Each structure stands twice: as C-alpha cells, then as structure tokens.
Amino acid sequence: MSEKKTIWEQLEGLISSCEKQERSNIIQRANVFRELANTYKPDDIIQTNISWFSYDYQVIRKKYPEAEDYKEYIEVLDVDRFKILKDIFEQKGVDGLIQIAKLSEDSRSVGRVIGANSYFYDEVDRYLLSNSEHLDSAQNILYESYITRRVKEDRQYLDYIIEQRCFTDKFKAKVLVWCVGAINTLFDYLENFDESEREFFWENAYSYHLHEDLDSTHIIENYLRYDNPISALEFSVGARKKEQIPPAILQNVLWALAKHSPKRQIGNMDTYYIELAFERLWDSEEVNDTEILKLEWAFLKLWDGYDGKYPKYINKQIASDPSFFVELLSFAFKPKNSEKNDQNISKLQAENAYHALDLWNIVPGQSEDGEIDLASLKKWISEVRHKSEENDRIDICDQYIGQILAKNPKVKSYEVPDKAILEILNEGISEHVKTGFAVQFSNNRGVHSIDVKDPGKGARDLAASCRSISQVLLISYPKVSEIYTSIANNYEYESKWQNDQSELEGY
C-alpha cells in the first residue's frame, strides 16, 4: 500500500511539474503520465486493499500480536483501515468507499470505520441525503453501521437524521431499528411516526438491542400489538432473562404465539425460549394449573421426550384423572369393533392425543419423590379399564397400562421394579398389559451403538440383566419373572442374529 501510494504521489508531482512547462514535448509527457495514473488509480487501489476488510480472527492475531483480545485486534486494524479508506476516498470519493464495501463483502466494517472518523462525515452525509431511498443491500449495511457508530458517539446525530425532511418516515424508522441500543427515549421518537412506521419498527427491532432503561412491559405490549410474539418471547426470557417478567405477561406472550401465525418462522432458539417460558410458569405459584395445561396442549408438538422435554402438567393430569386418559384414548384410537372413530374430532386432535399419550411418563400414584402408592395405582387402573370397556377400547387401554409401568425409572435402568409395579404385573390383568410392558421395555433402549468386534454384546448383556431380575422375582412374583424371561429370550435371539449377520457380511 505505501509503495503504491508513493508511486501515485510521484506521478501527481510529475504531471503538475510538466503542465507548468510551455514546451509541447513536456506537455505530451504529462498527458502520458496522466493516462498512466488514471489507468492505475481507479481499479488497483480498491483491489489491492480488499483483503484489509476480509481478515479473519487468526490473521488479525498474527498481524497484531500486541493486541490482547478480539476487540483490541479490531481497534488496531481499524486504524490501518482508516488510512486505506482515506486514500480511496481522496481518489474516488464516496463511490470508492461503496465499491470496496461491496467487493470486500464487509460493508459493516467500512461503515464502522467511516462512522468513527469525522474526516468522512460531510461527503458521506451529503451522499445519504441524496440516495436514502435507493440504497442497495451493501449500501444499506454500510449506512446502518455508519449511522449506528455516529449515534453511539453523539446522540444529536440521530436528531439530525430525524429532522431531515428529505428522509421518509420509513427510512427514519429503519434508522431507529439500527440505533435502538443507544436510545433510552425510544417511545418519544415513535410517537411522531405514523402507524405503518411504528409497525415496521416493532416488526424489525431486535429484542436484544433494546436499551436496558426502556420499560419491559411497554416493549412486550408493543411487540404483541404489532403481531411479533416471537420477539416478545425473546425479550421476555432472553434479552431480559435476569428480570422476572410477571407470569401473567408470559402467558399472554405464549398465547399470542400459539394463536397467530407469526410473520417470522419459529427457529431452534425460539423453541428454546418457549421451553424457558414454560419452566418459569411451572416454577410460579401465581398461575392456575388448568391454564398451564391448556398452554401445554397448544404447544404439544414442541415436546419430543428427549433431554427431559415433557409437558409437565399434561402428564400429571393423565396420571391423576382416569377420565382424561380415556378421553385421549378415544381421540387417538377407534373402537376395537368399528371401522372408524366414533368421536367427532379432527385429524389434528387425534394426532395430538396420540402424541400426549406417547409423551406420558408418570405412573399413576407416583409422588414427586418417585414413590408409587399401590392403592392409588390400582384405583386408577380399575377406573380406566371400566371406562375403556364401556367405549370398546380395553385392549389398547391395557397396552398403555403396561407401557407406563415400563417407563418407571427403575425399570428403565434395568433394576428390580418398585413393589407397586410388581404387584400389578403379577396380577396378570391381561396379555395386552404384558405386551405393552415388553414393547416399552425394548423401546427404552432407544438409539444405540453396536460393537463392531462383537455386534451381539449389547443385546447379550441386556439378556443377562433380565435373567438376573427374573431369578430374583421367581418365587415372589412368578408372572413378572416370566415376563423378564421372555424379554431375555428376545435379547438372546437378537444377539445371535447380530453375530450371524456380521459373519455373513464379512465383518
């Protein structure tokens, strides 16, 4: 850079010196120098310096070893960037700044540097006044960074932008979105805008950038008013996570998200925020249990059963209310002796009911500490079986009874089950209970890896565990022992099959 700048300065000096001479051959030489300079200057000064706006973290560290952290690297680098932009600006004006912003694909850095140096202000502002309605994406990013930096240094510059009549209210609303982190009097500005501009602002204002002095309730209300419940949620449990937003407001935000199709698609982080909101509601004593249950139902597809993600109140309701369990069965399954469901429900209702039953993981009669009250469990089973007999769904009812018994933590960790579970299984209620238990026992294993050297080892080890439990239960609970023996036989068959397949395939 410095070598080419010196060449350019020499060319300028030669041209100036030649033009002062009256002799034609020297003037002709000046024209040659000018042609050379004009050919060299417009393209090469941009191309030579693109890399200065495309540095990654590792390159910066090597270039500026004296800097101690990333922020310092950027500050040191920006000093050199300023020198480069100054050269480009002197030769090509604002168009040159825009050109290097586009070619380097780093408009934000260019805007930040020129926004921090008053050397550029007059010309850059003049260009903005003339072109604010015709900015392309790269120019838009450049000016966003430029204006944000200037407002951060001097709030009066924002007032200057707002007061300019040549700027439309739409552009001014866009500037507010850019600079929102530096504005603690945001609502004073918004009062002067039309409804459409206020809507634009609340649709685009990033919740994490809003100034910390702004009233949280007012912000959430405006996000909801302008149909942006996702940002209201992000703000409530993300941006202001240290601030305990009242549970009633969280409920309103979740209901707004559930009832309306948001203009922005829900992403993974939004799903995380929804989960955080529910955790706060579960921990609160101010929210009605029925209201939380309704909200869980509205977001039922959110939970998948992995990483402890379950609808807490729906699970409790199924385990405590036999009528609710039977209603879900009636929605999810048709009667045994009928070709179609006798319930007047939609496909979505049926899918939700099935999903709720699939996520259910609390054994009826189970307390918070995991203990199971046998009398409560028996009472629940008696009621659901009676109601299911009446609506011709007894077989599927029994299967789910077996499944929920197998979801107990001790069963899932291959320990001897709790006494209450042993008592129920040993009663031999039906073959469907045994089937449900065995199927869920197998499903508890989930996705698993196979030892390449000994493919059948995993299944063989499980078979051994089940046979051990079977032996322990043989005298006191013979029917349960029989179930575990059957499961062990299945695992042994699986182990043999896996080893046989491995030999056939040449592993």
Disulfide bonds with the S-S distance in Angstrom:
none
